[in-house]
Amino acid sequence: MLAILHPDTPLDSHDYRQTMDFLENLPGVSVKVHEVQGRKQKLTEVYLLGDTKSLNQEEIEALPAVERVIRISDDYRILGRHRDDRRHTGFTYNGVPFDQDNLNVFAGLCAVDTERHVDAMMAALAAHGQHCTRMGAYKPRTNPYSFQGYGARSLPWVFEAAGRHDIRVVAMEVTHESHIEEIDTCLERLGRPTGVMLQVGTRNTQNFELLKAIGRQREYPVLLKRGFGITLNESLNAAEYLASEGNANVIFCLRGMKTELGHPHRNMVDFAHVPTVKRLTRMPVCIDPSHSVGNRDAAPDGIPELVHATAQGVVAGANMVLVDFHPHPEKALVDGPQALTLSELPRFLEDVRLCHDTWRQRQAIYSG
């Protein structure tokens, strides 16, 4: 059961204390409090865990600080919608809103290689009014002899360039708890010129100890990629691991399923699940067309297949696009064949904008 308090309820108020005294003394029930900071107000959610079937919902709704009560299912207790469309979705981080209605594009380098390429990428983004990017400093690879990323030594290149070009959020994969500390230390030393969204890659979706460590920190939001060989439900429960540890600022990323049935694409595109994830959870939904399609080949209509896949996800309501670009894809150390070029950036952004407008128009048709 979930008790949602009135917005901006002070935690030192008489109403809050009276409400919590009652809830904390319910027999056979434990209480867990989550605070959700929205754009304009803070919401406090109180989860009642244990034997809640016998609880009187009306009695709890009558408590002075309680706005309403929701009976929740076992799955996705924190991140789930639980058939309540009034629940807050998304969050704002470093001045950038992330929710189930808006759209942010994170174009950038799959793997950071040179300072010059980092600066060129961010300059191009800034020239087109973009404030987000992807930059891979830590790269888990299938082959132990493949390039693994430059790690901590490349962080200053990324963060300083982001500050110069007003890039406010950098999506960056981490594969170990120590990487969070390295990112935090570097940002602090540089005066926090930008923000970071911690990315959990598809190989680590069920690395539960890493999920717990990332969930325990509240500073950085999280982008969690769907596991490439597990069910959607299993991946959504991985996201719940993050929220259960305290960090509910999570975006769920669809990146294709690993199967030969998707050939010649790198993975089977799964963007039909965009509205499904939005129906089941309160998380904004990201798509990763680069790792789904795996090439920048164009269809006979002149549009790259990767861009066609992007359109499918955005028209279905995606809220974030994670996509590989590179100033010189032929020189990229990771995934060069799937990276779009900087000359393609304006058309890509315009295509995405058009598709997002189409989604809004489609939404209007069914809202009456």
C-alpha positions in Angstrom: 0.0 0.0 0.0 1.2 3.5 -0.8 0.2 6.7 1.0 0.9 9.9 -1.0 1.2 13.0 1.2 0.0 16.4 0.3 2.6 18.2 -1.9 5.4 20.0 -0.1 4.4 18.6 3.3 7.1 19.8 5.8 8.8 16.8 7.4 8.9 18.7 10.7 5.2 19.6 10.7 2.7 18.4 13.2 0.6 16.8 10.5 3.5 14.8 9.2 4.6 13.6 12.6 1.0 12.6 13.6 0.6 10.7 10.3 4.0 8.9 10.6 3.3 8.0 14.3 0.1 6.2 13.2 1.7 4.4 10.2 4.8 3.4 12.0 2.7 1.7 14.7 0.6 -0.5 12.4 1.1 -4.1 13.3 3.0 -6.3 10.9 3.8 -3.3 8.6 7.1 -1.6 7.9 7.3 1.9 6.5 9.6 3.2 3.8 9.6 6.9 2.8 10.6 8.2 -0.7 10.8 11.8 -1.6 10.1 12.8 -5.2 11.3 16.3 -6.3 9.2 17.5 -9.2 9.7 20.7 -11.3 7.5 22.8 -9.0 6.9 20.7 -5.8 8.2 17.9 -3.7 6.1 14.8 -3.1 6.5 12.4 -0.2 5.5 8.8 -0.8 5.1 6.5 2.2 5.3 2.8 1.3 3.6 0.4 3.7 5.2 -3.0 3.3 4.1 -6.3 4.8 0.6 -7.5 5.7 -1.4 -4.6 4.3 -4.5 -6.5 3.0 -6.4 -5.9 6.2 -5.6 -2.2 6.5 -8.5 0.2 6.2 -7.8 2.5 3.3 -10.3 5.1 4.3 -8.7 5.3 7.8 -5.3 6.0 6.3 -6.7 8.5 3.8 -8.2 10.4 6.8 -4.7 11.1 8.3 -3.9 14.8 8.2 -0.9 14.7 5.9 -2.3 12.1 3.4 -3.6 13.2 0.1 -4.6 9.7 -1.2 -3.8 6.0 -0.9 -3.1 3.5 -3.6 -3.0 -0.3 -3.3 0.1 -1.5 -5.1 1.1 -4.8 -6.7 4.2 -6.7 -5.9 6.0 -5.8 -9.2 7.7 -2.4 -9.5 6.4 -1.2 -6.1 8.2 2.2 -6.4 8.5 2.7 -10.1 5.2 1.1 -11.1 2.1 3.1 -12.2 -0.3 0.8 -10.3 -3.2 2.1 -12.5 -2.9 5.5 -11.1 -2.3 8.1 -13.8 -2.0 10.9 -11.3 1.3 9.7 -9.9 4.3 11.9 -10.7 6.5 10.7 -13.6 10.1 11.7 -14.2 12.4 14.3 -12.6 14.5 17.4 -13.4 18.3 17.2 -13.2 20.7 20.0 -13.7 18.0 22.1 -15.2 16.9 19.5 -17.8 13.4 17.9 -17.4 13.0 14.2 -17.9 9.4 12.8 -18.0 7.0 10.7 -20.0 5.9 13.6 -22.2 9.1 15.4 -23.3 12.0 14.3 -25.4 15.8 14.7 -25.0 18.4 13.7 -27.5 21.8 12.3 -26.2 24.0 12.3 -29.3 27.7 11.7 -28.8 30.7 9.4 -28.7 30.1 5.7 -27.8 33.7 5.8 -26.6 35.8 8.8 -25.8 39.0 8.7 -27.9 40.6 12.2 -28.3 40.1 15.6 -26.7 39.6 17.0 -30.2 36.8 14.7 -31.1 35.1 15.4 -27.7 35.2 19.1 -28.3 34.1 18.9 -31.9 31.1 16.8 -30.9 30.0 19.1 -28.1 30.5 22.2 -30.3 28.2 20.7 -32.9 25.6 19.9 -30.3 25.8 23.4 -28.8 25.4 25.0 -32.3 22.1 23.2 -32.7 20.7 24.1 -29.2 21.4 20.7 -27.6 22.2 20.4 -23.9 22.8 16.6 -23.5 25.3 14.1 -24.8 26.6 10.6 -24.4 30.3 10.0 -23.7 31.8 6.6 -22.9 34.8 6.7 -20.7 34.4 3.1 -19.4 33.6 0.5 -22.0 32.9 -3.2 -21.1 33.8 -5.3 -24.2 33.1 -8.9 -25.1 36.7 -9.4 -26.2 39.2 -8.8 -23.4 41.7 -7.5 -26.0 39.4 -4.8 -27.3 39.6 -1.1 -26.3 38.1 -0.7 -22.9 37.9 3.0 -22.7 40.4 5.6 -21.2 38.5 5.7 -17.9 39.3 8.3 -15.4 42.0 10.0 -17.4 39.4 11.1 -20.0 36.9 12.5 -17.6 38.5 16.0 -17.5 38.3 16.2 -21.3 34.6 15.5 -21.2 33.6 17.6 -18.3 35.6 20.7 -19.2 34.3 20.6 -22.8 30.7 20.1 -21.5 31.1 23.2 -19.3 32.5 25.3 -22.3 29.6 24.3 -24.5 26.7 24.4 -22.0 26.2 20.7 -22.1 24.3 20.1 -18.9 23.9 16.3 -18.8 26.4 13.6 -19.9 25.2 10.0 -20.1 28.2 7.8 -19.1 28.3 4.1 -18.5 29.8 2.8 -15.3 30.8 -0.8 -14.7 32.1 -0.7 -11.2 31.2 1.2 -8.0 34.6 2.9 -8.0 33.7 4.6 -11.3 31.0 6.6 -9.5 33.6 7.9 -7.1 36.0 8.8 -9.9 33.3 10.7 -11.7 32.2 12.5 -8.5 35.8 13.4 -7.6 36.5 14.8 -11.0 33.3 16.9 -11.2 34.0 18.3 -7.8 37.6 19.2 -8.6 36.5 21.0 -11.8 33.7 22.9 -10.0 30.9 20.8 -11.4 30.7 22.3 -14.9 28.1 19.7 -16.0 26.0 16.9 -14.7 26.3 13.1 -15.3 23.6 10.5 -15.8 25.0 7.1 -14.8 24.4 4.5 -17.4 24.0 0.8 -16.6 24.8 -1.2 -19.7 23.0 -4.3 -21.0 25.6 -6.6 -19.6 25.2 -5.2 -16.1 21.4 -5.2 -16.0 21.5 -8.1 -13.6 24.7 -7.1 -11.7 22.7 -6.7 -8.6 25.5 -5.4 -6.4 26.3 -2.7 -8.9 22.6 -1.8 -9.1 22.5 -1.5 -5.3 25.6 0.7 -5.2 24.2 3.0 -7.9 20.8 3.1 -6.2 22.3 4.1 -2.9 23.7 7.4 -4.3 21.2 10.2 -4.8 23.3 12.7 -6.7 23.1 11.2 -10.2 20.1 9.9 -12.2 20.4 6.6 -13.9 19.9 5.3 -17.4 19.3 1.5 -17.2 19.5 -0.5 -20.5 17.3 -3.5 -21.0 19.2 -6.8 -20.7 19.9 -8.2 -24.1 18.8 -11.7 -23.3 16.2 -11.5 -20.6 12.5 -10.7 -20.4 11.1 -7.2 -20.2 9.8 -8.0 -16.7 13.3 -9.0 -15.5 14.8 -5.8 -16.8 12.0 -3.7 -15.2 12.7 -5.4 -11.9 16.4 -4.5 -12.3 15.3 -0.9 -12.4 13.3 -1.5 -9.3 16.5 -2.5 -7.6 17.8 1.0 -8.1 14.6 2.6 -6.7 14.4 0.2 -3.7 17.8 1.5 -2.6 16.6 5.1 -2.7 17.2 6.4 -6.3 14.0 6.6 -8.2 15.3 9.0 -10.9 15.6 6.2 -13.5 15.2 6.2 -17.2 14.6 2.8 -18.9 16.4 2.2 -22.2 15.3 -0.2 -25.0 18.3 -1.2 -27.1 17.2 -4.2 -29.0 17.3 -7.9 -28.2 20.2 -10.2 -29.0 18.9 -12.8 -31.5 19.8 -13.8 -35.0 16.2 -13.2 -36.0 17.2 -9.5 -36.2 19.8 -10.1 -38.9 21.1 -8.1 -40.7 20.6 -5.6 -37.8 22.8 -5.9 -34.8 19.8 -6.7 -32.5 16.1 -7.1 -32.9 14.6 -3.7 -32.5 12.1 -3.7 -29.6 10.7 -0.2 -29.7 7.2 -1.4 -29.7 7.7 -1.7 -26.0 8.0 2.1 -25.6 4.3 2.5 -24.7 4.3 -0.7 -22.7 7.0 0.5 -20.3 5.2 3.8 -20.0 2.0 2.0 -19.1 3.6 -0.3 -16.5 5.9 2.2 -14.9 6.5 5.9 -14.2 9.9 5.9 -15.9 10.7 8.0 -19.0 11.7 5.6 -21.8 14.8 5.9 -23.9 15.6 4.2 -27.2 19.1 3.3 -28.5 18.8 2.9 -32.3 22.6 2.7 -32.7 23.0 -0.5 -30.8 19.8 -1.9 -32.2 20.6 -1.4 -35.9 24.3 -1.4 -35.8 25.1 0.4 -39.0 24.5 3.7 -40.8 23.4 2.2 -44.2 20.7 4.1 -46.0 17.4 2.6 -47.3 16.4 3.2 -50.9 14.5 6.3 -49.8 17.9 7.9 -48.7 17.1 7.7 -45.0 19.5 5.6 -42.9 17.9 2.5 -41.4 19.1 3.7 -38.0 17.1 6.9 -38.4 14.0 4.9 -39.5 14.3 2.9 -36.3 14.6 6.1 -34.3 11.4 7.4 -35.9 9.6 4.2 -34.9 10.5 4.7 -31.3 9.8 8.5 -31.2 6.5 8.2 -32.9 5.6 5.6 -30.3 6.3 8.2 -27.5 10.0 7.7 -26.6 11.3 10.4 -24.2 15.0 10.1 -24.9 17.2 9.0 -27.8 20.7 7.7 -27.1 22.6 7.7 -30.4 26.1 7.4 -31.6 27.7 10.3 -33.6 31.4 10.9 -34.3 33.4 13.6 -36.1 35.3 10.9 -38.0 33.6 7.4 -37.7 36.4 5.7 -39.6 38.7 6.7 -36.7 36.4 5.7 -33.9 37.8 3.2 -31.5 34.4 1.6 -30.8 31.4 1.1 -33.0 32.5 3.3 -35.8 30.3 1.6 -38.5 27.1 2.6 -36.6 28.1 6.2 -35.8 26.4 9.0 -37.8 28.6 12.0 -38.9 28.3 15.5 -37.6 27.1 16.6 -41.1 24.0 14.4 -40.5 23.2 15.9 -37.1 20.9 18.8 -38.3 18.8 16.4 -40.4 18.7 13.9 -37.6 17.5 16.4 -35.0 14.9 17.8 -37.4 13.6 14.3 -38.1 13.3 13.6 -34.4 11.5 16.8 -33.8 9.0 16.0 -36.6 8.4 12.5 -35.2 7.9 13.9 -31.7 5.3 16.4 -33.1 3.6 13.5 -34.8 3.4 11.6 -31.5 1.7 14.7 -29.9 -0.8 14.9 -32.8 -1.5 11.2 -32.5 -2.0 11.6 -28.8 -4.5 14.4 -29.4 -6.6 12.2 -31.7 -7.2 9.7 -28.8 -7.6 12.2 -26.0 -11.1 13.2 -26.9 
